Amino acid sequence: MLKIEFTEKAIDEVYQQFMEHPSGVTKKKLHVVYLKALGLSHKEIERIARTSADSVTRYLKDYNAGGLAALGVSRTHRPVSSLQPYHDQIKSHFLKQPPHTVSAASHEIEALTGIKLGPSACRDFMRKRLGMKFRKMAVIPAKADPKKQAEFLNNQLEPLLEEEKQGRRKVFFVDAAHFVMGAFLGMLWCFERLFLKSSSGRRRYNVLGAFSAKGADLVTVTNDAYINSDTIVDLLFKIKQEHAGIPKR
């Protein structure tokens, strides 16, 4: 079996020419070489490319001897997108106003350049030319101020944490958890539908906790009503009782 050493650059070049070259014998030759570069056997290449064993061997020998030029590929022929002159303009526009759909992107590109793209061509342009991907958005707190957060961390929180390490005060992080007082039903094999007794309504068991920054102390207040300002007061009073004589913050 003919052995050919392919570099990653050579594989990328063969693949690009295969994708961009118009249909015909040259495209089939490129297909055969690309499959060979992926490590497929000659039998597999014959089946996938739908060509004969002799043709596979001949195409590979031609490529091994003369590269792409021997397959009939002109290196001077590299299709250029009609949108290439507008590349930076389109990229700048999409950085400020990301399109929600391919159709919306196609409409905006046409408005900017006067060139109308079909869905597939527009998708390929955004992915291959602009480097865009279809990603799910994420959220950040709307009122977050990175500058103020950094000031609080450096000027207030870290000095307090250092004092706690020295045993001069206690620092607690407070949060609440709400446990539903009901059953979460699952699936099981049975002869008739089964029923499980459970609490009615939307009752919850609430836990308001203060956890020491050092991870050693936990103070909690619990109820089955609500977490409100009165509950916060109860928690602070309980912390004061359990850690009397130590500054609180």
C-alpha positions as CSV (number, residue, x, y, z in Angstrom):
1,M,0.0,0.0,0.0
2,L,1.3,3.4,-1.0
3,K,2.4,5.4,2.1
4,I,2.3,9.2,2.0
5,E,3.3,11.5,4.9
6,F,0.8,14.3,5.4
7,T,1.4,17.4,7.5
8,E,-1.5,19.2,9.2
9,K,-0.9,22.1,6.8
10,A,-1.1,19.8,3.8
11,I,-4.3,18.2,5.1
12,D,-5.9,21.6,5.5
13,E,-4.9,22.6,2.1
14,V,-6.3,19.5,0.4
15,Y,-9.5,19.8,2.3
16,Q,-9.9,23.5,1.4
17,Q,-9.3,22.8,-2.3
18,F,-11.7,19.8,-2.1
19,M,-14.5,22.0,-0.6
20,E,-13.9,25.0,-3.0
21,H,-13.2,23.2,-6.2
22,P,-16.1,22.8,-8.7
23,S,-17.4,19.3,-9.4
24,G,-15.5,17.1,-11.8
25,V,-12.6,14.7,-12.0
26,T,-10.3,17.0,-10.1
27,K,-12.7,17.2,-7.1
28,K,-12.9,13.4,-7.0
29,K,-9.0,13.2,-7.0
30,L,-9.0,15.7,-4.1
31,H,-11.6,13.6,-2.3
32,V,-9.4,10.5,-2.6
33,V,-6.3,12.2,-1.4
34,Y,-8.2,13.8,1.6
35,L,-9.6,10.4,2.6
36,K,-6.0,9.0,2.4
37,A,-4.8,11.8,4.6
38,L,-7.4,10.8,7.2
39,G,-5.8,7.3,7.4
40,L,-8.5,5.3,5.6
41,S,-7.6,2.1,3.7
42,H,-7.7,1.9,0.0
43,K,-10.8,-0.3,0.2
44,E,-12.6,2.3,2.3
45,I,-11.6,5.1,-0.1
46,E,-12.9,3.1,-3.1
47,R,-16.2,2.6,-1.4
48,I,-16.6,6.2,-0.1
49,A,-15.3,8.0,-3.2
50,R,-17.0,5.4,-5.6
51,T,-13.9,4.9,-7.7
52,S,-11.8,1.9,-8.8
53,A,-8.7,0.6,-7.0
54,D,-6.5,1.6,-10.0
55,S,-7.8,5.1,-9.9
56,V,-7.1,5.4,-6.2
57,T,-3.6,4.3,-6.7
58,R,-3.0,6.5,-9.7
59,Y,-4.4,9.6,-7.9
60,L,-2.3,9.1,-4.9
61,K,0.9,8.4,-6.9
62,D,0.2,11.7,-8.8
63,Y,-0.2,13.6,-5.6
64,N,2.9,12.0,-4.0
65,A,5.0,13.0,-7.1
66,G,3.7,16.4,-7.8
67,G,1.4,17.6,-5.1
68,L,-1.8,19.4,-5.8
69,A,-0.6,20.7,-9.2
70,A,-0.4,17.0,-10.4
71,L,-4.1,16.6,-9.6
72,G,-5.0,19.5,-11.9
73,V,-5.4,22.1,-9.2
74,S,-4.2,25.6,-10.1
75,R,-2.6,27.2,-7.1
76,T,-3.4,30.6,-8.6
77,H,-7.1,29.8,-8.6
78,R,-8.3,30.5,-5.1
79,P,-12.0,31.6,-5.0
80,V,-12.4,34.9,-3.2
81,S,-15.6,35.8,-1.5
82,S,-17.4,38.8,-3.0
83,L,-17.7,40.0,0.6
84,Q,-14.0,40.1,1.3
85,P,-13.7,43.8,0.7
86,Y,-16.4,44.3,3.3
87,H,-14.9,41.9,5.9
88,D,-13.9,44.4,8.5
89,Q,-17.0,46.5,8.1
90,I,-19.3,43.5,8.6
91,K,-17.2,42.2,11.5
92,S,-17.4,45.6,13.3
93,H,-21.1,45.8,12.7
94,F,-21.7,42.3,14.2
95,L,-19.5,43.0,17.2
96,K,-21.8,45.8,18.1
97,Q,-25.1,44.2,17.0
98,P,-24.8,40.3,17.0
99,P,-27.5,38.8,14.7
100,H,-30.1,36.5,16.3
101,T,-30.6,34.3,13.3
102,V,-28.9,33.5,10.0
103,S,-31.8,35.2,8.2
104,A,-31.3,38.4,10.2
105,A,-27.5,38.3,9.4
106,S,-28.2,37.9,5.7
107,H,-30.5,40.8,5.8
108,E,-28.0,43.0,7.6
109,I,-25.2,42.0,5.3
110,E,-27.3,42.9,2.3
111,A,-28.1,46.3,3.8
112,L,-24.4,47.0,4.4
113,T,-23.0,45.7,1.1
114,G,-25.9,45.2,-1.3
115,I,-24.9,41.5,-1.7
116,K,-27.6,39.0,-0.8
117,L,-26.6,35.6,0.6
118,G,-28.6,32.5,0.9
119,P,-28.8,30.8,4.4
120,S,-26.0,28.3,3.8
121,A,-23.7,30.8,2.2
122,C,-24.3,33.3,5.0
123,R,-23.7,30.6,7.7
124,D,-20.5,29.6,6.1
125,F,-19.3,33.2,5.8
126,M,-19.9,33.9,9.5
127,R,-18.3,30.7,10.6
128,K,-15.3,30.4,8.2
129,R,-14.6,34.0,7.3
130,L,-15.6,35.9,10.5
131,G,-14.9,33.2,13.1
132,M,-18.4,33.4,14.6
133,K,-20.3,30.6,16.4
134,F,-23.9,30.1,17.4
135,R,-23.6,30.3,21.2
136,K,-26.1,30.5,24.0
137,M,-26.0,33.8,25.9
138,A,-25.2,34.0,29.6
139,V,-26.3,36.5,32.2
140,I,-24.4,38.7,34.7
141,P,-25.9,40.8,37.5
142,A,-27.4,43.8,35.9
143,K,-26.2,46.2,38.7
144,A,-22.7,44.7,39.0
145,D,-20.0,47.4,39.0
146,P,-16.6,45.7,38.6
147,K,-14.8,48.8,39.9
148,K,-16.8,49.0,43.1
149,Q,-16.6,45.2,43.6
150,A,-12.8,45.4,43.4
151,E,-12.7,48.3,45.8
152,F,-14.9,46.4,48.3
153,L,-12.7,43.3,48.0
154,N,-9.4,45.0,48.4
155,N,-10.4,47.7,50.9
156,Q,-13.0,46.1,53.1
157,L,-13.4,42.3,52.8
158,E,-9.8,41.2,52.6
159,P,-8.7,43.3,55.7
160,L,-11.6,41.7,57.6
161,L,-10.7,38.2,56.6
162,E,-7.1,38.9,57.7
163,E,-8.3,40.0,61.1
164,E,-10.4,36.8,61.4
165,K,-7.3,34.7,60.7
166,Q,-5.6,36.5,63.6
167,G,-8.6,35.7,65.9
168,R,-9.6,39.4,66.3
169,R,-13.1,39.1,64.8
170,K,-15.6,36.7,63.2
171,V,-16.7,37.1,59.6
172,F,-19.8,35.3,58.3
173,F,-21.2,34.8,54.9
174,V,-25.0,34.7,55.0
175,D,-27.5,33.0,52.6
176,A,-30.9,31.3,52.7
177,A,-32.0,27.9,51.4
178,H,-35.7,26.9,50.8
179,F,-36.6,23.2,50.9
180,V,-39.9,22.2,49.4
181,M,-42.0,20.2,51.8
182,G,-43.4,17.8,49.2
183,A,-42.6,14.7,47.2
184,F,-40.7,14.6,43.9
185,L,-42.3,11.8,42.0
186,G,-40.4,9.4,39.8
187,M,-41.2,6.5,37.4
188,L,-41.4,2.9,38.3
189,W,-42.7,-0.4,37.0
190,C,-46.1,-1.3,38.5
191,F,-49.4,-3.0,37.8
192,E,-51.5,0.1,38.5
193,R,-50.8,3.7,39.3
194,L,-49.4,4.2,42.8
195,F,-50.0,7.2,45.1
196,L,-47.7,8.7,47.7
197,K,-48.9,10.9,50.5
198,S,-47.4,14.3,50.4
199,S,-47.8,17.8,51.8
200,S,-50.4,19.9,50.0
201,G,-49.8,23.4,48.6
202,R,-46.4,25.1,48.4
203,R,-45.1,24.8,51.9
204,R,-41.4,25.2,52.4
205,Y,-38.8,24.7,55.1
206,N,-36.6,27.8,55.2
207,V,-33.0,27.9,56.5
208,L,-31.1,31.2,56.9
209,G,-27.5,30.4,57.7
210,A,-24.3,32.3,58.5
211,F,-21.2,30.4,57.7
212,S,-17.8,31.4,59.1
213,A,-15.2,32.4,56.5
214,K,-12.8,30.0,58.1
215,G,-15.4,27.2,57.6
216,A,-15.6,26.3,61.3
217,D,-18.8,27.9,62.6
218,L,-22.4,27.6,61.3
219,V,-25.3,29.6,62.8
220,T,-28.8,29.0,61.5
221,V,-32.4,30.2,62.0
222,T,-35.2,28.0,60.5
223,N,-38.9,28.4,59.9
224,D,-41.7,27.2,57.6
225,A,-43.0,30.8,56.9
226,Y,-40.8,33.4,55.2
227,I,-37.2,34.8,55.3
228,N,-37.6,38.5,55.9
229,S,-36.0,41.4,57.8
230,D,-37.2,40.0,61.2
231,T,-35.5,36.6,60.4
232,I,-32.3,38.5,59.6
233,V,-32.5,40.2,63.0
234,D,-33.0,36.9,64.7
235,L,-29.9,35.5,63.0
236,L,-27.8,38.5,64.0
237,F,-29.0,38.2,67.6
238,K,-28.1,34.5,67.6
239,I,-24.6,35.2,66.3
240,K,-24.1,37.8,69.0
241,Q,-25.1,35.4,71.7
242,E,-22.9,32.6,70.4
243,H,-19.9,34.8,69.8
244,A,-20.1,37.4,72.6
245,G,-16.9,39.4,73.2
246,I,-15.7,39.1,69.6
247,P,-16.3,42.0,67.1
248,K,-18.9,41.1,64.5
249,R,-19.1,42.2,60.9
